[in-house]
Amino acid sequence: MQLKATESIGYVQEALNAHPGIDVVIPTELYEHLDKLGDHQELLQHLLNGHANLADIGDHVGHAVDAANAADPVGHFPIAGPALVIGLTAFMNWRKCRNRQMSALEYYRSIGERGILAFIATGAGHAVNLLAGEPFVGIPVAVVTRMVGGQVLHNVHRREELDKMVQNVDESIAQLSAAWQRHLPVPELSD
């Protein structure tokens, strides 16, 4: 079944030609017009009177669009998206923290970093949506921002690990050097 809010007989006929086994609901004015003509009996077998005139249907659609715009689901996503990311991060890392694979500090740091990254990516996508005036243009921007931000975080974490390793190597060298110095015979000084 399809609803065709139109005054065009041709448009209704195209729908029936494309989908011959369906019924089509049409506005009252068009149904009554076809019924009065009398030469569209075969067409009327697949048509149903919508019991609403075209102006009323237009008003209903207009009110639905206004209600959808007033709800502004895209406007609420900058909070809902990052909140979802923070919740998922907390849930996924909880097991690592509980099994001592991650410290509490690392757990909270991970949640904070991913949450901030989610806010930045969502904000970038939302800003592009507002600038472009199109609702889905910002999605690729948000995804790329998240990917680049994730790579930056990954590089920062790797750099921290490398710095710790270098510090450990430096400390080991200093300890070996000090131990070596203690075990070397002291050269005798001659007069």
PyMOL CGO cylinders between C-alpha atoms (Angstrom):
from pymol import cmd
from pymol.cgo import CYLINDER

trace = [
    CYLINDER, 0.00, 0.00, 0.00, 1.22, 3.48, -0.86, 0.3, 1, 1, 1, 1, 1, 1,
    CYLINDER, 1.22, 3.48, -0.86, -0.02, 6.95, -0.08, 0.3, 1, 1, 1, 1, 1, 1,
    CYLINDER, -0.02, 6.95, -0.08, 0.09, 9.43, -2.95, 0.3, 1, 1, 1, 1, 1, 1,
    CYLINDER, 0.09, 9.43, -2.95, -0.59, 13.01, -1.89, 0.3, 1, 1, 1, 1, 1, 1,
    CYLINDER, -0.59, 13.01, -1.89, -1.21, 14.35, -5.37, 0.3, 1, 1, 1, 1, 1, 1,
    CYLINDER, -1.21, 14.35, -5.37, -3.80, 15.68, -7.77, 0.3, 1, 1, 1, 1, 1, 1,
    CYLINDER, -3.80, 15.68, -7.77, -2.13, 13.97, -10.72, 0.3, 1, 1, 1, 1, 1, 1,
    CYLINDER, -2.13, 13.97, -10.72, -3.83, 10.90, -12.21, 0.3, 1, 1, 1, 1, 1, 1,
    CYLINDER, -3.83, 10.90, -12.21, -0.63, 10.20, -14.16, 0.3, 1, 1, 1, 1, 1, 1,
    CYLINDER, -0.63, 10.20, -14.16, 1.45, 10.03, -10.98, 0.3, 1, 1, 1, 1, 1, 1,
    CYLINDER, 1.45, 10.03, -10.98, -0.96, 7.51, -9.44, 0.3, 1, 1, 1, 1, 1, 1,
    CYLINDER, -0.96, 7.51, -9.44, -1.02, 5.49, -12.68, 0.3, 1, 1, 1, 1, 1, 1,
    CYLINDER, -1.02, 5.49, -12.68, 2.83, 5.39, -12.71, 0.3, 1, 1, 1, 1, 1, 1,
    CYLINDER, 2.83, 5.39, -12.71, 2.83, 3.99, -9.17, 0.3, 1, 1, 1, 1, 1, 1,
    CYLINDER, 2.83, 3.99, -9.17, 0.34, 1.28, -10.15, 0.3, 1, 1, 1, 1, 1, 1,
    CYLINDER, 0.34, 1.28, -10.15, 2.28, 0.43, -13.32, 0.3, 1, 1, 1, 1, 1, 1,
    CYLINDER, 2.28, 0.43, -13.32, 5.50, 0.10, -11.32, 0.3, 1, 1, 1, 1, 1, 1,
    CYLINDER, 5.50, 0.10, -11.32, 3.81, -1.99, -8.59, 0.3, 1, 1, 1, 1, 1, 1,
    CYLINDER, 3.81, -1.99, -8.59, 0.70, -3.63, -10.08, 0.3, 1, 1, 1, 1, 1, 1,
    CYLINDER, 0.70, -3.63, -10.08, -0.22, -5.64, -6.99, 0.3, 1, 1, 1, 1, 1, 1,
    CYLINDER, -0.22, -5.64, -6.99, -0.55, -2.74, -4.56, 0.3, 1, 1, 1, 1, 1, 1,
    CYLINDER, -0.55, -2.74, -4.56, -3.34, -0.46, -3.50, 0.3, 1, 1, 1, 1, 1, 1,
    CYLINDER, -3.34, -0.46, -3.50, -2.82, 3.29, -3.45, 0.3, 1, 1, 1, 1, 1, 1,
    CYLINDER, -2.82, 3.29, -3.45, -4.44, 5.68, -0.99, 0.3, 1, 1, 1, 1, 1, 1,
    CYLINDER, -4.44, 5.68, -0.99, -5.22, 9.02, -2.63, 0.3, 1, 1, 1, 1, 1, 1,
    CYLINDER, -5.22, 9.02, -2.63, -6.75, 12.31, -1.46, 0.3, 1, 1, 1, 1, 1, 1,
    CYLINDER, -6.75, 12.31, -1.46, -10.55, 12.56, -1.41, 0.3, 1, 1, 1, 1, 1, 1,
    CYLINDER, -10.55, 12.56, -1.41, -10.67, 15.16, -4.21, 0.3, 1, 1, 1, 1, 1, 1,
    CYLINDER, -10.67, 15.16, -4.21, -8.82, 12.91, -6.67, 0.3, 1, 1, 1, 1, 1, 1,
    CYLINDER, -8.82, 12.91, -6.67, -10.82, 9.82, -5.71, 0.3, 1, 1, 1, 1, 1, 1,
    CYLINDER, -10.82, 9.82, -5.71, -14.14, 11.65, -6.15, 0.3, 1, 1, 1, 1, 1, 1,
    CYLINDER, -14.14, 11.65, -6.15, -12.95, 13.16, -9.45, 0.3, 1, 1, 1, 1, 1, 1,
    CYLINDER, -12.95, 13.16, -9.45, -12.05, 9.72, -10.84, 0.3, 1, 1, 1, 1, 1, 1,
    CYLINDER, -12.05, 9.72, -10.84, -15.31, 8.23, -9.56, 0.3, 1, 1, 1, 1, 1, 1,
    CYLINDER, -15.31, 8.23, -9.56, -17.37, 10.97, -11.27, 0.3, 1, 1, 1, 1, 1, 1,
    CYLINDER, -17.37, 10.97, -11.27, -15.58, 10.50, -14.59, 0.3, 1, 1, 1, 1, 1, 1,
    CYLINDER, -15.58, 10.50, -14.59, -16.69, 6.86, -14.65, 0.3, 1, 1, 1, 1, 1, 1,
    CYLINDER, -16.69, 6.86, -14.65, -14.08, 5.76, -17.19, 0.3, 1, 1, 1, 1, 1, 1,
    CYLINDER, -14.08, 5.76, -17.19, -11.46, 4.80, -14.58, 0.3, 1, 1, 1, 1, 1, 1,
    CYLINDER, -11.46, 4.80, -14.58, -13.25, 1.83, -12.99, 0.3, 1, 1, 1, 1, 1, 1,
    CYLINDER, -13.25, 1.83, -12.99, -10.28, -0.52, -13.43, 0.3, 1, 1, 1, 1, 1, 1,
    CYLINDER, -10.28, -0.52, -13.43, -7.99, 2.08, -11.87, 0.3, 1, 1, 1, 1, 1, 1,
    CYLINDER, -7.99, 2.08, -11.87, -10.44, 2.62, -8.98, 0.3, 1, 1, 1, 1, 1, 1,
    CYLINDER, -10.44, 2.62, -8.98, -10.18, -1.06, -8.05, 0.3, 1, 1, 1, 1, 1, 1,
    CYLINDER, -10.18, -1.06, -8.05, -6.65, -0.38, -6.77, 0.3, 1, 1, 1, 1, 1, 1,
    CYLINDER, -6.65, -0.38, -6.77, -7.36, 3.03, -5.24, 0.3, 1, 1, 1, 1, 1, 1,
    CYLINDER, -7.36, 3.03, -5.24, -8.57, 3.82, -1.73, 0.3, 1, 1, 1, 1, 1, 1,
    CYLINDER, -8.57, 3.82, -1.73, -10.17, 7.06, -0.61, 0.3, 1, 1, 1, 1, 1, 1,
    CYLINDER, -10.17, 7.06, -0.61, -7.86, 8.63, 1.99, 0.3, 1, 1, 1, 1, 1, 1,
    CYLINDER, -7.86, 8.63, 1.99, -10.77, 10.64, 3.45, 0.3, 1, 1, 1, 1, 1, 1,
    CYLINDER, -10.77, 10.64, 3.45, -8.55, 13.69, 3.62, 0.3, 1, 1, 1, 1, 1, 1,
    CYLINDER, -8.55, 13.69, 3.62, -8.14, 16.50, 1.16, 0.3, 1, 1, 1, 1, 1, 1,
    CYLINDER, -8.14, 16.50, 1.16, -4.74, 17.45, -0.23, 0.3, 1, 1, 1, 1, 1, 1,
    CYLINDER, -4.74, 17.45, -0.23, -4.54, 20.67, 1.80, 0.3, 1, 1, 1, 1, 1, 1,
    CYLINDER, -4.54, 20.67, 1.80, -5.07, 18.75, 5.07, 0.3, 1, 1, 1, 1, 1, 1,
    CYLINDER, -5.07, 18.75, 5.07, -2.41, 16.21, 4.11, 0.3, 1, 1, 1, 1, 1, 1,
    CYLINDER, -2.41, 16.21, 4.11, -0.03, 19.08, 3.33, 0.3, 1, 1, 1, 1, 1, 1,
    CYLINDER, -0.03, 19.08, 3.33, -0.79, 20.64, 6.72, 0.3, 1, 1, 1, 1, 1, 1,
    CYLINDER, -0.79, 20.64, 6.72, -0.15, 17.33, 8.52, 0.3, 1, 1, 1, 1, 1, 1,
    CYLINDER, -0.15, 17.33, 8.52, 3.16, 16.88, 6.72, 0.3, 1, 1, 1, 1, 1, 1,
    CYLINDER, 3.16, 16.88, 6.72, 4.12, 20.47, 7.50, 0.3, 1, 1, 1, 1, 1, 1,
    CYLINDER, 4.12, 20.47, 7.50, 3.33, 19.99, 11.20, 0.3, 1, 1, 1, 1, 1, 1,
    CYLINDER, 3.33, 19.99, 11.20, 5.35, 16.76, 11.25, 0.3, 1, 1, 1, 1, 1, 1,
    CYLINDER, 5.35, 16.76, 11.25, 8.33, 18.53, 9.68, 0.3, 1, 1, 1, 1, 1, 1,
    CYLINDER, 8.33, 18.53, 9.68, 8.02, 21.40, 12.17, 0.3, 1, 1, 1, 1, 1, 1,
    CYLINDER, 8.02, 21.40, 12.17, 7.89, 18.94, 15.07, 0.3, 1, 1, 1, 1, 1, 1,
    CYLINDER, 7.89, 18.94, 15.07, 10.96, 17.10, 13.77, 0.3, 1, 1, 1, 1, 1, 1,
    CYLINDER, 10.96, 17.10, 13.77, 12.85, 20.37, 13.38, 0.3, 1, 1, 1, 1, 1, 1,
    CYLINDER, 12.85, 20.37, 13.38, 11.83, 21.48, 16.87, 0.3, 1, 1, 1, 1, 1, 1,
    CYLINDER, 11.83, 21.48, 16.87, 13.05, 18.17, 18.35, 0.3, 1, 1, 1, 1, 1, 1,
    CYLINDER, 13.05, 18.17, 18.35, 16.46, 18.75, 16.69, 0.3, 1, 1, 1, 1, 1, 1,
    CYLINDER, 16.46, 18.75, 16.69, 17.97, 15.29, 17.22, 0.3, 1, 1, 1, 1, 1, 1,
    CYLINDER, 17.97, 15.29, 17.22, 21.19, 16.47, 15.57, 0.3, 1, 1, 1, 1, 1, 1,
    CYLINDER, 21.19, 16.47, 15.57, 21.41, 19.25, 18.17, 0.3, 1, 1, 1, 1, 1, 1,
    CYLINDER, 21.41, 19.25, 18.17, 21.32, 16.72, 21.00, 0.3, 1, 1, 1, 1, 1, 1,
    CYLINDER, 21.32, 16.72, 21.00, 23.92, 14.40, 19.48, 0.3, 1, 1, 1, 1, 1, 1,
    CYLINDER, 23.92, 14.40, 19.48, 26.95, 16.47, 20.57, 0.3, 1, 1, 1, 1, 1, 1,
    CYLINDER, 26.95, 16.47, 20.57, 26.13, 15.30, 24.11, 0.3, 1, 1, 1, 1, 1, 1,
    CYLINDER, 26.13, 15.30, 24.11, 24.70, 11.85, 23.41, 0.3, 1, 1, 1, 1, 1, 1,
    CYLINDER, 24.70, 11.85, 23.41, 27.54, 10.69, 21.12, 0.3, 1, 1, 1, 1, 1, 1,
    CYLINDER, 27.54, 10.69, 21.12, 30.42, 11.42, 23.50, 0.3, 1, 1, 1, 1, 1, 1,
    CYLINDER, 30.42, 11.42, 23.50, 28.40, 10.16, 26.47, 0.3, 1, 1, 1, 1, 1, 1,
    CYLINDER, 28.40, 10.16, 26.47, 27.98, 6.86, 24.64, 0.3, 1, 1, 1, 1, 1, 1,
    CYLINDER, 27.98, 6.86, 24.64, 31.73, 6.72, 23.91, 0.3, 1, 1, 1, 1, 1, 1,
    CYLINDER, 31.73, 6.72, 23.91, 32.59, 7.46, 27.54, 0.3, 1, 1, 1, 1, 1, 1,
    CYLINDER, 32.59, 7.46, 27.54, 30.18, 4.76, 28.74, 0.3, 1, 1, 1, 1, 1, 1,
    CYLINDER, 30.18, 4.76, 28.74, 31.55, 2.17, 26.31, 0.3, 1, 1, 1, 1, 1, 1,
    CYLINDER, 31.55, 2.17, 26.31, 35.15, 3.05, 27.21, 0.3, 1, 1, 1, 1, 1, 1,
    CYLINDER, 35.15, 3.05, 27.21, 34.41, 2.74, 30.91, 0.3, 1, 1, 1, 1, 1, 1,
    CYLINDER, 34.41, 2.74, 30.91, 32.69, -0.61, 30.37, 0.3, 1, 1, 1, 1, 1, 1,
    CYLINDER, 32.69, -0.61, 30.37, 35.42, -2.06, 28.13, 0.3, 1, 1, 1, 1, 1, 1,
    CYLINDER, 35.42, -2.06, 28.13, 38.31, -0.95, 30.36, 0.3, 1, 1, 1, 1, 1, 1,
    CYLINDER, 38.31, -0.95, 30.36, 36.64, -2.00, 33.62, 0.3, 1, 1, 1, 1, 1, 1,
    CYLINDER, 36.64, -2.00, 33.62, 37.67, -5.63, 33.13, 0.3, 1, 1, 1, 1, 1, 1,
    CYLINDER, 37.67, -5.63, 33.13, 41.29, -4.62, 32.46, 0.3, 1, 1, 1, 1, 1, 1,
    CYLINDER, 41.29, -4.62, 32.46, 41.30, -2.50, 35.58, 0.3, 1, 1, 1, 1, 1, 1,
    CYLINDER, 41.30, -2.50, 35.58, 39.67, -5.23, 37.65, 0.3, 1, 1, 1, 1, 1, 1,
    CYLINDER, 39.67, -5.23, 37.65, 42.20, -7.84, 36.40, 0.3, 1, 1, 1, 1, 1, 1,
    CYLINDER, 42.20, -7.84, 36.40, 45.08, -5.45, 37.19, 0.3, 1, 1, 1, 1, 1, 1,
    CYLINDER, 45.08, -5.45, 37.19, 46.06, -5.11, 33.54, 0.3, 1, 1, 1, 1, 1, 1,
    CYLINDER, 46.06, -5.11, 33.54, 45.50, -1.37, 33.90, 0.3, 1, 1, 1, 1, 1, 1,
    CYLINDER, 45.50, -1.37, 33.90, 45.87, 0.93, 36.88, 0.3, 1, 1, 1, 1, 1, 1,
    CYLINDER, 45.87, 0.93, 36.88, 43.02, 3.09, 38.14, 0.3, 1, 1, 1, 1, 1, 1,
    CYLINDER, 43.02, 3.09, 38.14, 44.92, 6.15, 36.89, 0.3, 1, 1, 1, 1, 1, 1,
    CYLINDER, 44.92, 6.15, 36.89, 45.22, 4.62, 33.40, 0.3, 1, 1, 1, 1, 1, 1,
    CYLINDER, 45.22, 4.62, 33.40, 41.53, 3.68, 33.52, 0.3, 1, 1, 1, 1, 1, 1,
    CYLINDER, 41.53, 3.68, 33.52, 40.39, 7.23, 34.25, 0.3, 1, 1, 1, 1, 1, 1,
    CYLINDER, 40.39, 7.23, 34.25, 42.92, 8.71, 31.85, 0.3, 1, 1, 1, 1, 1, 1,
    CYLINDER, 42.92, 8.71, 31.85, 41.60, 6.48, 29.04, 0.3, 1, 1, 1, 1, 1, 1,
    CYLINDER, 41.60, 6.48, 29.04, 38.01, 7.50, 29.75, 0.3, 1, 1, 1, 1, 1, 1,
    CYLINDER, 38.01, 7.50, 29.75, 38.97, 11.18, 29.83, 0.3, 1, 1, 1, 1, 1, 1,
    CYLINDER, 38.97, 11.18, 29.83, 41.04, 11.07, 26.64, 0.3, 1, 1, 1, 1, 1, 1,
    CYLINDER, 41.04, 11.07, 26.64, 38.45, 9.20, 24.64, 0.3, 1, 1, 1, 1, 1, 1,
    CYLINDER, 38.45, 9.20, 24.64, 35.66, 11.39, 25.97, 0.3, 1, 1, 1, 1, 1, 1,
    CYLINDER, 35.66, 11.39, 25.97, 37.49, 14.58, 25.03, 0.3, 1, 1, 1, 1, 1, 1,
    CYLINDER, 37.49, 14.58, 25.03, 38.33, 13.15, 21.63, 0.3, 1, 1, 1, 1, 1, 1,
    CYLINDER, 38.33, 13.15, 21.63, 34.67, 12.23, 21.10, 0.3, 1, 1, 1, 1, 1, 1,
    CYLINDER, 34.67, 12.23, 21.10, 33.57, 15.77, 22.05, 0.3, 1, 1, 1, 1, 1, 1,
    CYLINDER, 33.57, 15.77, 22.05, 36.13, 17.30, 19.67, 0.3, 1, 1, 1, 1, 1, 1,
    CYLINDER, 36.13, 17.30, 19.67, 35.16, 15.01, 16.77, 0.3, 1, 1, 1, 1, 1, 1,
    CYLINDER, 35.16, 15.01, 16.77, 31.44, 15.51, 17.36, 0.3, 1, 1, 1, 1, 1, 1,
    CYLINDER, 31.44, 15.51, 17.36, 31.90, 19.25, 17.69, 0.3, 1, 1, 1, 1, 1, 1,
    CYLINDER, 31.90, 19.25, 17.69, 33.86, 19.39, 14.43, 0.3, 1, 1, 1, 1, 1, 1,
    CYLINDER, 33.86, 19.39, 14.43, 31.16, 17.42, 12.63, 0.3, 1, 1, 1, 1, 1, 1,
    CYLINDER, 31.16, 17.42, 12.63, 28.40, 19.55, 14.13, 0.3, 1, 1, 1, 1, 1, 1,
    CYLINDER, 28.40, 19.55, 14.13, 30.21, 22.77, 13.17, 0.3, 1, 1, 1, 1, 1, 1,
    CYLINDER, 30.21, 22.77, 13.17, 30.49, 21.59, 9.57, 0.3, 1, 1, 1, 1, 1, 1,
    CYLINDER, 30.49, 21.59, 9.57, 26.79, 20.65, 9.60, 0.3, 1, 1, 1, 1, 1, 1,
    CYLINDER, 26.79, 20.65, 9.60, 25.91, 24.16, 10.75, 0.3, 1, 1, 1, 1, 1, 1,
    CYLINDER, 25.91, 24.16, 10.75, 28.21, 25.84, 8.23, 0.3, 1, 1, 1, 1, 1, 1,
    CYLINDER, 28.21, 25.84, 8.23, 27.04, 23.68, 5.32, 0.3, 1, 1, 1, 1, 1, 1,
    CYLINDER, 27.04, 23.68, 5.32, 23.37, 23.76, 6.29, 0.3, 1, 1, 1, 1, 1, 1,
    CYLINDER, 23.37, 23.76, 6.29, 23.11, 20.03, 5.53, 0.3, 1, 1, 1, 1, 1, 1,
    CYLINDER, 23.11, 20.03, 5.53, 22.58, 17.49, 8.31, 0.3, 1, 1, 1, 1, 1, 1,
    CYLINDER, 22.58, 17.49, 8.31, 24.96, 14.70, 7.22, 0.3, 1, 1, 1, 1, 1, 1,
    CYLINDER, 24.96, 14.70, 7.22, 27.89, 16.61, 5.72, 0.3, 1, 1, 1, 1, 1, 1,
    CYLINDER, 27.89, 16.61, 5.72, 29.68, 16.68, 9.08, 0.3, 1, 1, 1, 1, 1, 1,
    CYLINDER, 29.68, 16.68, 9.08, 29.75, 12.90, 9.53, 0.3, 1, 1, 1, 1, 1, 1,
    CYLINDER, 29.75, 12.90, 9.53, 32.89, 12.36, 7.42, 0.3, 1, 1, 1, 1, 1, 1,
    CYLINDER, 32.89, 12.36, 7.42, 34.53, 15.32, 9.18, 0.3, 1, 1, 1, 1, 1, 1,
    CYLINDER, 34.53, 15.32, 9.18, 33.72, 13.82, 12.58, 0.3, 1, 1, 1, 1, 1, 1,
    CYLINDER, 33.72, 13.82, 12.58, 35.05, 10.40, 11.53, 0.3, 1, 1, 1, 1, 1, 1,
    CYLINDER, 35.05, 10.40, 11.53, 38.29, 11.82, 10.13, 0.3, 1, 1, 1, 1, 1, 1,
    CYLINDER, 38.29, 11.82, 10.13, 38.73, 14.04, 13.20, 0.3, 1, 1, 1, 1, 1, 1,
    CYLINDER, 38.73, 14.04, 13.20, 38.26, 11.01, 15.44, 0.3, 1, 1, 1, 1, 1, 1,
    CYLINDER, 38.26, 11.01, 15.44, 40.72, 8.93, 13.40, 0.3, 1, 1, 1, 1, 1, 1,
    CYLINDER, 40.72, 8.93, 13.40, 43.40, 11.64, 13.33, 0.3, 1, 1, 1, 1, 1, 1,
    CYLINDER, 43.40, 11.64, 13.33, 42.85, 12.38, 17.03, 0.3, 1, 1, 1, 1, 1, 1,
    CYLINDER, 42.85, 12.38, 17.03, 43.10, 8.68, 17.83, 0.3, 1, 1, 1, 1, 1, 1,
    CYLINDER, 43.10, 8.68, 17.83, 46.38, 8.46, 15.94, 0.3, 1, 1, 1, 1, 1, 1,
    CYLINDER, 46.38, 8.46, 15.94, 47.73, 11.51, 17.78, 0.3, 1, 1, 1, 1, 1, 1,
    CYLINDER, 47.73, 11.51, 17.78, 46.79, 9.91, 21.12, 0.3, 1, 1, 1, 1, 1, 1,
    CYLINDER, 46.79, 9.91, 21.12, 48.40, 6.65, 20.02, 0.3, 1, 1, 1, 1, 1, 1,
    CYLINDER, 48.40, 6.65, 20.02, 51.61, 8.50, 19.09, 0.3, 1, 1, 1, 1, 1, 1,
    CYLINDER, 51.61, 8.50, 19.09, 51.62, 10.38, 22.41, 0.3, 1, 1, 1, 1, 1, 1,
    CYLINDER, 51.62, 10.38, 22.41, 51.27, 7.09, 24.31, 0.3, 1, 1, 1, 1, 1, 1,
    CYLINDER, 51.27, 7.09, 24.31, 54.04, 5.47, 22.26, 0.3, 1, 1, 1, 1, 1, 1,
    CYLINDER, 54.04, 5.47, 22.26, 56.29, 8.46, 22.89, 0.3, 1, 1, 1, 1, 1, 1,
    CYLINDER, 56.29, 8.46, 22.89, 55.65, 8.18, 26.63, 0.3, 1, 1, 1, 1, 1, 1,
    CYLINDER, 55.65, 8.18, 26.63, 56.53, 4.47, 26.50, 0.3, 1, 1, 1, 1, 1, 1,
    CYLINDER, 56.53, 4.47, 26.50, 59.71, 5.19, 24.54, 0.3, 1, 1, 1, 1, 1, 1,
    CYLINDER, 59.71, 5.19, 24.54, 60.69, 7.93, 27.01, 0.3, 1, 1, 1, 1, 1, 1,
    CYLINDER, 60.69, 7.93, 27.01, 60.22, 5.46, 29.89, 0.3, 1, 1, 1, 1, 1, 1,
    CYLINDER, 60.22, 5.46, 29.89, 62.35, 2.87, 28.07, 0.3, 1, 1, 1, 1, 1, 1,
    CYLINDER, 62.35, 2.87, 28.07, 65.10, 5.41, 27.38, 0.3, 1, 1, 1, 1, 1, 1,
    CYLINDER, 65.10, 5.41, 27.38, 65.01, 6.48, 31.03, 0.3, 1, 1, 1, 1, 1, 1,
    CYLINDER, 65.01, 6.48, 31.03, 65.26, 2.82, 32.13, 0.3, 1, 1, 1, 1, 1, 1,
    CYLINDER, 65.26, 2.82, 32.13, 68.21, 2.25, 29.78, 0.3, 1, 1, 1, 1, 1, 1,
    CYLINDER, 68.21, 2.25, 29.78, 69.94, 5.41, 31.06, 0.3, 1, 1, 1, 1, 1, 1,
    CYLINDER, 69.94, 5.41, 31.06, 69.42, 4.30, 34.67, 0.3, 1, 1, 1, 1, 1, 1,
    CYLINDER, 69.42, 4.30, 34.67, 70.72, 0.80, 33.86, 0.3, 1, 1, 1, 1, 1, 1,
    CYLINDER, 70.72, 0.80, 33.86, 73.81, 2.26, 32.18, 0.3, 1, 1, 1, 1, 1, 1,
    CYLINDER, 73.81, 2.26, 32.18, 74.43, 4.52, 35.18, 0.3, 1, 1, 1, 1, 1, 1,
    CYLINDER, 74.43, 4.52, 35.18, 74.06, 1.57, 37.60, 0.3, 1, 1, 1, 1, 1, 1,
    CYLINDER, 74.06, 1.57, 37.60, 76.34, -0.66, 35.51, 0.3, 1, 1, 1, 1, 1, 1,
    CYLINDER, 76.34, -0.66, 35.51, 78.89, 2.11, 35.22, 0.3, 1, 1, 1, 1, 1, 1,
    CYLINDER, 78.89, 2.11, 35.22, 78.84, 2.70, 38.98, 0.3, 1, 1, 1, 1, 1, 1,
    CYLINDER, 78.84, 2.70, 38.98, 79.17, -1.03, 39.66, 0.3, 1, 1, 1, 1, 1, 1,
    CYLINDER, 79.17, -1.03, 39.66, 81.99, -1.32, 37.17, 0.3, 1, 1, 1, 1, 1, 1,
    CYLINDER, 81.99, -1.32, 37.17, 83.78, 1.62, 38.78, 0.3, 1, 1, 1, 1, 1, 1,
    CYLINDER, 83.78, 1.62, 38.78, 83.52, -0.02, 42.24, 0.3, 1, 1, 1, 1, 1, 1,
    CYLINDER, 83.52, -0.02, 42.24, 85.06, -3.27, 41.05, 0.3, 1, 1, 1, 1, 1, 1,
    CYLINDER, 85.06, -3.27, 41.05, 87.96, -1.88, 39.09, 0.3, 1, 1, 1, 1, 1, 1,
    CYLINDER, 87.96, -1.88, 39.09, 91.29, -1.91, 40.83, 0.3, 1, 1, 1, 1, 1, 1,
    CYLINDER, 91.29, -1.91, 40.83, 92.42, 1.50, 41.83, 0.3, 1, 1, 1, 1, 1, 1,
    CYLINDER, 92.42, 1.50, 41.83, 95.67, 2.34, 40.04, 0.3, 1, 1, 1, 1, 1, 1,
    CYLINDER, 95.67, 2.34, 40.04, 98.53, 3.06, 42.37, 0.3, 1, 1, 1, 1, 1, 1,
    CYLINDER, 98.53, 3.06, 42.37, 100.06, 6.42, 42.09, 0.3, 1, 1, 1, 1, 1, 1,
    CYLINDER, 100.06, 6.42, 42.09, 103.79, 6.55, 41.79, 0.3, 1, 1, 1, 1, 1, 1,
    CYLINDER, 103.79, 6.55, 41.79, 105.93, 9.29, 43.20, 0.3, 1, 1, 1, 1, 1, 1,
]
cmd.load_cgo(trace, "trace")
